[in-house]
Amino acid sequence: MATQVAKGSGYVTAFKAVTVLNALAVLAQAVTAGLLMSGGGGSLHGMGASAVHALGLAQLVVAVLMWRPARGPGWPALVGLVVLLLGFVQSMLGGSGVVAAHVPLGMALFGLSVWLLVWAWRR
């Protein structure tokens, strides 16, 4: 029954929108990482990190609102927190040149973002 309350709220719609934007931002990071590896796109990859951080925070906030006031499930907020924190770890590792950890964590970040996206739209 609690999930029904969450479905009727605007928080679910907001969560759907922010998960799409977040997944697109993370995908854009993968594309610009490929450009970076081939000798270009470094500034785009750096600017994209800011978008991933901002959208990760927005995703977390909306997931918490969907959980607490709207009485939806709490696990998307936990996954949103992991996505946000992974984004910051990614920036730290990328800035220090630790590519061996940066790439697999980027794939994990992408996987978690897509998981939230699929879950949000399958409801």
N, C-alpha and C positions, 0 to 999 in steps of 0.2 A: 504494500500500500504506500509506503514511503516513496518508492520510485515513481508512483503515479503523481504525487505532489510535485516532484522534481520535473516531471514531463510537462506539467501545466505552467511552469514558471518561465519567465524570460531568460533565466540563467542558462537553461539548456540551449536555447538558441544562441546566446552569447558564447557558450562553450563550443558549440559547433563552429561558429565563425572564427574564434581565436585558434582552435585546433587546426583549421585549414590554413590560416595565415602562418602559424608557427611551423607547420610541416613544410609549407612552401619556402619559408625562410631557411630552414635547415637544408632543404633540397638545394636551394640557391648556394648555400655554403659548400655543398658537395661539388657543385658545378664550378664555382670559383676556385675551389681547392685544386680541381683538375687543371684549370687555367694557370694557377700558381705553379703547379708542378711542371707545366710546359713552358714556363718562363714569363708569364704575365698574370694579371688579375690579382696581384697582391693587395692593392688598395681596396678593391671590391670585396675581397675576403675579409679584410679588417673592418670595413664598414658593415658588412653583413653580420659580423659578430654582435654589433650593437643592436641590430634588429632581432637577433635570436635572443639576446638578453631581455629586451623590452617585451617581446611577445611571450617569452617563457614566464616572465613575471605576471603578465596579463592572464596567461593561461592558469597559473597557480591561483591568482586572486579569484577568477571566475569559478574554478573548480572548488575552492573553499566556500564560495557563496552558494554554489549548487549543492554542496554537502550540508552546510550548517543551516542557513535559513530555509532552503528549499527541501531539506530532508532527503537529499539524494545520497548515493553511495560516497564513502569517504576515500576509497582507494584512488580515484583520479587525482585528488589533491596531493596524495603521497607521490604518485608518479609525476605529477606536475612539479613538485618540489625537486625530485631527482633530476628531471629535465633541466630545470633552472640551474641547479648546482653543477650538473655536467657541463652546461654551457660555460659557466665560469671557469671550471677546471680546464675545459678545452681552450679557452682564451689564454690561460696561464701557460699551459703546455705549448700551445702554438707560438706564443710570444717568446718562449725560451728555446724553441727549436727542437723540442722532444717529439719528433714525428712518429717514432715507434709507438708511443702511447696515444698521440693525438688522433691518429687515423682510426684505430679500433674504438676509441671512445666516441669519435664522431659517428661511427656506424651504430653504436649503441644508442646515441642520442637520436639518430634518425629512426631507428627501430621503435624506440619508446614514443616518439612523436607520432609515428604512423599508427601505432597501437591505440593511442588516445583518439586519433582521428577516426579510425575505423569503429572503435567502440561508440564514439559520440554519434556517428551517423547511422549505426545499426540499431539504435534504441527505438 
